[in-house]
């Protein structure tokens, strides 16, 4: 194990470790091959632009507001329109869910950028 492991390319955590041929981030769960990180670093990490429902560019750590009521599986009540979500993280999610966040009263979940606006 080397003394200087690269930080996580998604969340910039310094607590990465090696698992077989992959690098793993214990904070966000991202796994990558060390060769992929070198290629991504040379290509530029800011190639992906995610916009909210009204066209504002979103960044990690932003605060957003939910603009329409959302149903949540397993919950009697859903997320109401106007709910503020702080400290979002942009991810490559499944089915267009590109925001990873924690909503008070519901816990961790993923949202689509089309149902939020930047606060």
SERO-4910 file (N, C-alpha, C, O; in steps of 0.05 Angstrom, whole numbers):
BEGIN
 pado doro    nc1    nc2    nc3   cac1   cac2   cac3    cc1    cc2    cc3    oc1    oc2    oc3
  Unk    A     17    -24      0      0      0      0     18     25      0     36     27     16
  Unk    A     12     43    -18     30     66    -20     21     87      0     -1     87     10
  Unk    A     40    105      7     35    126     26     18    149     15      3    162     30
  Unk    A     19    153    -11      4    176    -22    -17    166    -42    -11    163    -66
  Unk    A    -41    160    -32    -62    151    -50    -77    176    -60    -79    196    -45
  Unk    A    -87    175    -84   -101    199    -95   -128    203    -81   -140    184    -72
  Unk    A   -137    228    -80   -163    233    -67   -186    223    -86   -181    218   -109
  Unk    A   -209    220    -75   -233    211    -90   -239    232   -112   -241    256   -105
  Unk    A   -243    224   -137   -250    243   -158   -278    254   -155   -285    274   -168
  Unk    A   -296    241   -140   -323    251   -137   -326    270   -114   -338    292   -117
  Unk    A   -317    263    -90   -321    279    -67   -296    291    -55   -297    305    -35
  Unk    A   -273    285    -67   -247    296    -59   -238    287    -31   -222    300    -18
  Unk    A   -249    265    -22   -241    254      5   -213    243      3   -205    231    -16
  Unk    A   -198    248     25   -170    239     25   -168    211     37   -146    200     39
  Unk    A   -190    199     46   -190    173     60   -195    150     40   -211    132     47
  Unk    A   -182    150     18   -186    128     -2   -168    104      5   -148    107     20
  Unk    A   -175     81     -5   -159     57     -1   -161     40    -25   -178     43    -42
  Unk    A   -142     21    -27   -140      3    -50   -155    -23    -43   -153    -34    -21
  Unk    A   -170    -33    -63   -183    -59    -60   -178    -74    -87   -191    -68   -107
  Unk    A   -160    -93    -86   -152   -107   -110   -141    -87   -130   -120    -74   -125
  Unk    A   -153    -84   -153   -143    -65   -173   -158    -39   -173   -152    -21   -189
  Unk    A   -177    -36   -155   -193    -11   -154   -186      6   -130   -174     -3   -111
  Unk    A   -192     32   -133   -190     50   -110   -219     54   -100   -237     55   -116
  Unk    A   -222     57    -74   -249     59    -62   -249     83    -43   -230     87    -28
  Unk    A   -271     98    -43   -276    120    -25   -296    111     -3   -318    104    -10
  Unk    A   -288    110     22   -307    101     43   -329    121     49   -349    114     61
  Unk    A   -325    146     41   -345    167     48   -368    167     28   -391    168     37
  Unk    A   -363    165      2   -385    167    -17   -389    140    -31   -409    136    -46
  Unk    A   -371    120    -27   -375     94    -39   -366     92    -68   -370     71    -81
  Unk    A   -354    112    -79   -345    112   -107   -321     93   -110   -303     93    -94
  Unk    A   -322     77   -131   -299     60   -138   -289     67   -166   -305     73   -184
  Unk    A   -263     67   -169   -251     74   -195   -224     60   -198   -211     53   -179
  Unk    A   -217     57   -223   -190     46   -230   -171     69   -230   -178     90   -241
  Unk    A   -147     66   -219   -128     89   -219   -122    100   -247   -117    124   -249
  Unk    A   -123     84   -268   -119     94   -295   -142    113   -303   -137    132   -318
  Unk    A   -167    107   -294   -190    123   -301   -187    151   -289   -194    171   -301
  Unk    A   -176    153   -265   -173    179   -251   -153    196   -267   -157    220   -269
  Unk    A   -132    184   -277   -112    200   -292   -125    210   -318   -120    233   -326
  Unk    A   -141    194   -331   -154    203   -356   -175    224   -350   -177    243   -366
  Unk    A   -190    221   -329   -210    241   -322   -197    267   -314   -208    289   -320
  Unk    A   -175    266   -300   -161    291   -292   -151    306   -316   -151    331   -315
  Unk    A   -141    293   -336   -131    307   -360   -154    317   -377   -151    337   -391
  Unk    A   -177    304   -377   -200    313   -393   -214    336   -380   -227    352   -394
  Unk    A   -212    339   -354   -226    360   -340   -251    350   -326   -267    336   -338
  Unk    A   -254    356   -301   -276    346   -285   -301    362   -289   -323    352   -282
  Unk    A   -300    386   -300   -323    403   -303   -338    400   -329   -351    419   -337
  Unk    A   -337    378   -342   -350    374   -368   -381    372   -365   -395    380   -383
  Unk    A   -390    361   -343   -418    356   -338   -431    381   -325   -421    390   -305
  Unk    A   -453    391   -337   -467    414   -326   -495    405   -320   -510    395   -337
  Unk    A   -504    408   -294   -530    401   -286   -545    427   -279   -536    443   -264
  Unk    A   -570    430   -291   -585    454   -286   -611    447   -272   -621    424   -275
  Unk    A   -622    466   -257   -647    462   -243   -670    466   -262   -666    470   -286
  Unk    A   -695    467   -251   -719    469   -268   -721    495   -283   -734    496   -304
  Unk    A   -708    516   -273   -710    542   -286   -684    550   -301   -682    572   -312
  Unk    A   -665    532   -302   -641    536   -318   -616    546   -303   -596    551   -316
  Unk    A   -618    548   -277   -594    555   -261   -575    532   -259   -584    509   -256
  Unk    A   -549    537   -261   -529    516   -259   -526    508   -230   -522    526   -212
  Unk    A   -527    482   -224   -524    472   -197   -495    463   -192   -482    454   -210
  Unk    A   -486    467   -167   -460    458   -158   -462    443   -132   -483    444   -119
  Unk    A   -442    427   -126   -441    413   -100   -443    433    -78   -430    454    -78
  Unk    A   -459    426    -57   -461    444    -34   -482    465    -36   -487    479    -16
  Unk    A   -496    467    -58   -518    487    -61   -542    480    -44   -545    457    -35
  Unk    A   -559    499    -39   -584    495    -26   -606    499    -48   -606    518    -63
  Unk    A   -624    479    -49   -645    480    -69   -672    478    -55   -674    470    -32
  Unk    A   -694    485    -70   -721    483    -60   -737    465    -79   -735    468   -103
  Unk    A   -752    446    -67   -768    428    -83   -792    445    -94   -805    459    -78
  Unk    A   -798    443   -120   -818    460   -132   -845    446   -136   -865    459   -143
  Unk    A   -846    419   -132   -871    405   -135   -872    383   -114   -851    372   -107
  Unk    A   -896    376   -105   -899    354    -85   -889    328    -97   -895    321   -120
  Unk    A   -875    313    -81   -864    287    -90   -874    265    -72   -875    267    -48
  Unk    A   -882    243    -85   -889    219    -69   -864    203    -62   -846    202    -78
  Unk    A   -864    192    -38   -841    176    -29   -851    148    -22   -869    145     -6
  Unk    A   -839    128    -35   -847    101    -29   -842     94      1   -821    102     12
  Unk    A   -861     81     13   -858     73     41   -864     95     61   -861     90     85
  Unk    A   -874    117     52   -880    139     70   -909    148     65   -918    150     42
  Unk    A   -923    153     87   -951    161     85   -953    189     73   -971    195     57
  Unk    A   -934    206     80   -934    233     69   -910    236     50   -890    222     54
  Unk    A   -913    253     31   -891    257     12   -875    282     19   -878    293     41
  Unk    A   -859    291      1   -843    316      5   -860    338     -7   -868    338    -30
  Unk    A   -865    358     10   -882    381      1   -866    400    -16   -842    403    -13
  Unk    A   -880    414    -33   -869    435    -49   -859    457    -30   -874    464    -11
  Unk    A   -836    468    -35   -825    489    -18   -805    479      3   -794    495     17
  Unk    A   -801    453      4   -782    441     23   -754    449     14   -746    445     -9
  Unk    A   -738    460     33   -710    467     27   -692    443     32   -695    429     52
  Unk    A   -674    439     14   -654    417     16   -626    430     15   -619    444     -4
  Unk    A   -611    427     37   -585    439     39   -563    420     32   -566    395     35
  Unk    A   -541    431     22   -516    416     18   -520    392     -1   -515    369      7
  Unk    A   -529    397    -25   -533    376    -45   -507    366    -56   -487    381    -54
  Unk    A   -507    342    -67   -483    332    -80   -492    321   -108   -511    306   -109
  Unk    A   -479    330   -129   -486    321   -156   -473    295   -162   -449    291   -157
  Unk    A   -488    276   -173   -479    249   -178   -489    240   -206   -506    252   -217
  Unk    A   -477    218   -216   -487    205   -240   -506    184   -230   -499    161   -225
  Unk    A   -531    191   -227   -551    174   -215   -565    156   -236   -558    156   -259
  Unk    A   -585    142   -227   -600    124   -243   -627    137   -251   -638    151   -235
  Unk    A   -635    134   -276   -661    145   -286   -663    175   -283   -685    185   -277
  Unk    A   -641    190   -286   -642    219   -285   -641    231   -257   -642    255   -254
  Unk    A   -638    214   -237   -635    224   -209   -606    233   -206   -589    216   -200
  Unk    A   -601    259   -209   -573    268   -209   -566    285   -184   -544    297   -184
  Unk    A   -583    286   -164   -577    301   -139   -579    281   -116   -600    268   -112
  Unk    A   -558    279   -101   -557    263    -77   -559    282    -53   -544    300    -51
  Unk    A   -578    277    -35   -583    296    -13   -594    281     11   -600    258     10
  Unk    A   -596    296     33   -609    287     57   -632    307     64   -627    330     68
  Unk    A   -656    296     65   -679    313     70   -689    307     99   -693    284    106
  Unk    A   -691    328    114   -699    325    142   -726    312    144   -745    321    131
  Unk    A   -729    291    160   -753    277    163   -756    253    144   -773    236    149
  Unk    A   -739    251    123   -740    230    104   -714    214    103   -714    190     97
  Unk    A   -691    228    107   -665    215    105   -653    220     78   -660    238     63
  Unk    A   -633    203     72   -618    205     47   -635    196     23   -648    175     25
  Unk    A   -634    211      2   -648    203    -23   -636    218    -47   -620    236    -44
  Unk    A   -645    209    -70   -636    222    -95   -660    236   -108   -683    226   -107
  Unk    A   -655    260   -119   -675    275   -133   -667    281   -161   -644    279   -168
  Unk    A   -687    287   -178   -681    296   -205   -678    326   -205   -692    340   -189
  Unk    A   -660    336   -221   -655    365   -221   -679    381   -232   -681    405   -228
  Unk    A   -697    367   -246   -720    381   -258   -742    388   -238   -761    402   -245
  Unk    A   -740    378   -213   -761    383   -193   -751    402   -171   -764    405   -150
  Unk    A   -727    414   -175   -717    433   -155   -709    459   -169   -705    460   -193
  Unk    A   -707    480   -153   -695    505   -163   -676    515   -142   -679    511   -118
  Unk    A   -655    528   -151   -634    538   -134   -645    560   -115   -660    578   -124
  Unk    A   -639    557    -90   -649    577    -70   -630    601    -68   -636    619    -53
***
